Amino acid sequence: MPIRATRKRIEYELPGEGVYVAALADVTEPKTEADKFNPGETKETVTLHWVLEEINPKTGRPFEIQYKCALSMFAGKAGSGGSNLYKLVKSMTGTTLTQEEADDFDLESLLGQACQLSVVHVTTDDGRTFANVGGVFPLKAGMSPIRVPEDYQRRKDRT
């Protein structure tokens, strides 16, 4: 008799598409992963996790959204914009870093920082829908920041 592993589809409640006030709640430890653009090569990745101002009606807690990217703070050449992580940090802080500053930048220094986050929905070929980060922006003057819940537990501290 064949034994087959089936993939269980878990349906998650998603925040709606739009722009939210958010706070950076976690930055995961770097992971080494296969580089899909360079077969046979690996790269270091990091995942940033935000909590949104909107409450998930199923859990009573703020929605969370994450963004995974290469652990690269390449500032780029004139006009190139740099790595995805560099652009994200630049957008979140509203500050342009020199390459020297970028090389020394501690991502954990952003923990708790509020920002605006654009959430977009992406549907895969098999019909699953995900909420993705479409953009990160600093708060505008006069906007009220949110805080990471006091009982939030970072992934590195979860058992």
C-alpha positions as CSV (number, residue, x, y, z in Angstrom):
1,M,0.0,0.0,0.0
2,P,1.5,3.4,-1.0
3,I,2.3,5.9,1.7
4,R,2.0,9.5,0.5
5,A,2.7,12.7,2.3
6,T,0.0,15.2,1.5
7,R,0.4,18.9,1.8
8,K,-2.1,20.4,4.2
9,R,-3.5,23.8,3.0
10,I,-3.7,26.2,5.9
11,E,-5.9,29.1,5.4
12,Y,-4.6,32.2,7.1
13,E,-6.6,35.4,7.7
14,L,-4.9,38.1,5.7
15,P,-4.8,41.9,6.2
16,G,-6.5,43.8,3.4
17,E,-4.4,45.4,0.7
18,G,-3.4,49.0,1.5
19,V,-1.1,51.1,3.5
20,Y,-0.8,50.5,7.3
21,V,1.1,51.9,10.2
22,A,3.5,49.1,11.3
23,A,6.4,48.5,13.7
24,L,9.3,46.2,13.1
25,A,9.0,43.4,15.6
26,D,11.7,41.0,14.6
27,V,14.7,40.4,12.4
28,T,15.6,36.7,12.1
29,E,19.1,35.3,12.4
30,P,20.7,35.0,8.9
31,K,20.2,31.7,7.1
32,T,22.2,30.2,4.3
33,E,20.0,29.2,1.4
34,A,20.4,28.1,-2.2
35,D,20.6,31.1,-4.6
36,K,17.8,30.5,-7.1
37,F,19.5,32.9,-9.6
38,N,22.9,31.2,-9.4
39,P,22.5,27.4,-9.4
40,G,25.1,25.7,-7.1
41,E,25.6,29.0,-5.1
42,T,24.3,29.9,-1.7
43,K,23.5,33.3,-0.1
44,E,22.7,34.6,3.3
45,T,19.1,35.7,3.8
46,V,17.3,37.5,6.6
47,T,13.6,37.9,7.3
48,L,12.0,41.1,8.8
49,H,8.7,40.8,10.6
50,W,6.3,43.7,11.2
51,V,3.2,44.0,13.3
52,L,0.4,46.1,11.7
53,E,-2.0,48.5,13.3
54,E,-4.9,46.3,12.1
55,I,-6.1,43.5,14.5
56,N,-6.7,40.0,13.2
57,P,-10.3,39.2,14.1
58,K,-9.5,35.5,14.5
59,T,-6.6,36.0,17.0
60,G,-7.4,39.4,18.5
61,R,-3.7,40.3,17.9
62,P,-2.1,42.6,15.3
63,F,-1.6,41.1,11.9
64,E,2.0,40.2,11.1
65,I,3.7,40.4,7.8
66,Q,7.2,39.4,6.8
67,Y,9.8,40.2,4.1
68,K,12.7,37.9,3.2
69,C,15.7,39.2,1.3
70,A,19.4,38.7,0.8
71,L,21.5,39.9,3.7
72,S,23.3,42.5,1.6
73,M,23.5,46.2,2.3
74,F,25.1,47.1,-1.0
75,A,24.5,50.8,-1.4
76,G,24.8,50.7,-5.2
77,K,26.5,52.8,-7.7
78,A,25.1,56.2,-8.6
79,G,21.5,55.8,-9.6
80,S,21.3,52.0,-9.1
81,G,19.5,52.1,-5.8
82,G,21.5,49.2,-4.2
83,S,20.4,45.9,-2.7
84,N,16.8,45.2,-1.7
85,L,17.7,45.3,2.0
86,Y,19.6,48.6,1.5
87,K,16.6,50.1,-0.2
88,L,14.2,48.9,2.5
89,V,16.4,50.4,5.3
90,K,16.7,53.6,3.3
91,S,12.9,53.8,2.8
92,M,12.1,52.9,6.4
93,T,14.5,55.4,7.9
94,G,14.3,58.1,5.3
95,T,18.1,58.2,5.4
96,T,20.6,57.5,2.6
97,L,23.6,55.6,4.0
98,T,27.1,55.7,2.6
99,Q,28.6,52.3,1.8
100,E,30.7,52.5,4.9
101,E,27.6,53.3,7.1
102,A,25.7,50.5,5.3
103,D,28.4,48.0,6.0
104,D,28.3,48.8,9.7
105,F,24.5,49.1,10.0
106,D,22.9,46.9,12.7
107,L,19.5,45.8,11.5
108,E,18.4,45.1,15.1
109,S,18.7,48.9,15.7
110,L,15.4,49.2,13.8
111,L,13.5,46.9,16.1
112,G,10.4,48.7,17.4
113,Q,10.7,51.4,14.8
114,A,7.3,52.5,13.3
115,C,6.8,53.0,9.6
116,Q,4.2,52.8,6.9
117,L,3.9,49.5,5.1
118,S,2.2,48.9,1.8
119,V,0.5,45.4,1.8
120,V,-0.3,43.8,-1.5
121,H,-1.9,40.4,-2.2
122,V,-0.3,37.9,-4.5
123,T,-2.1,34.8,-5.8
124,T,0.0,31.8,-6.8
125,D,-0.7,29.5,-9.7
126,D,-2.3,26.9,-7.3
127,G,-4.8,29.6,-6.0
128,R,-3.2,30.4,-2.7
129,T,-3.1,34.1,-1.8
130,F,-0.4,35.7,0.3
131,A,-0.1,39.2,1.8
132,N,3.3,40.6,0.8
133,V,5.2,43.8,1.5
134,G,4.8,46.1,-1.4
135,G,6.8,49.0,0.0
136,V,8.1,50.6,3.2
137,F,7.9,54.3,4.0
138,P,8.8,56.5,7.0
139,L,5.9,57.8,9.0
140,K,4.7,61.2,7.9
141,A,4.8,64.1,10.3
142,G,1.9,64.0,12.7
143,M,1.2,60.2,12.2
144,S,0.9,58.2,15.4
145,P,3.3,55.3,15.6
146,I,2.3,51.9,17.0
147,R,4.3,49.8,19.3
148,V,5.2,46.1,19.2
149,P,3.0,44.3,21.8
150,E,4.9,43.9,25.1
151,D,4.2,40.1,25.0
152,Y,5.6,39.7,21.5
153,Q,8.2,37.0,21.4
154,R,11.0,37.1,18.9
155,R,11.5,34.0,16.8
156,K,15.0,33.3,18.3
157,D,13.4,33.2,21.7
158,R,10.5,30.8,20.8
159,T,10.8,27.2,21.7
